[in-house]
Amino acid sequence: MANLPTEIAETIWNLKRQLLDIINEATAAESNLFERFGETSETIPFLDELKNVAERATPWFSRLSNAQLRIANAQPSIPSDMLDLVMQSIETIQAEAPALERSIQEVKSEWNLP
């Protein structure tokens, strides 16, 4: 099995945890908003935004998981193009995750959701 450097492996695990939290929080907020206020012309844009956040985070989670599996099966070492792709994904996720989290917080604040 090929191994990622420890720092990169930990970054991937942390990002996957963060993405899973984003998906969970967006889905919970969407459910809470719908249960409290229903589907109205006022709530629909916010419900859509929360769904969009979860939908944007989900492929990144899957991409990192798939990369981990491919790397674990790589022999005898990680191909450089695979490592480059992982690093690009990490950079993109690190740049996008805060915006996704802010979107959730903005909707929760707008509607006084827990």
Secondary structure, DSSP 8 states (H G I E B T S, - for coil): -----HHHHHHHHHHHHHHHHHHHHHHHHHHHHHHHH-S-TTTHHHHHHHHHHHHHHHHHHHHHHHHHHHHHH-SSS--HHHHHHHHHHHHHHHHHHHHHHHHHHHHHHHTT--
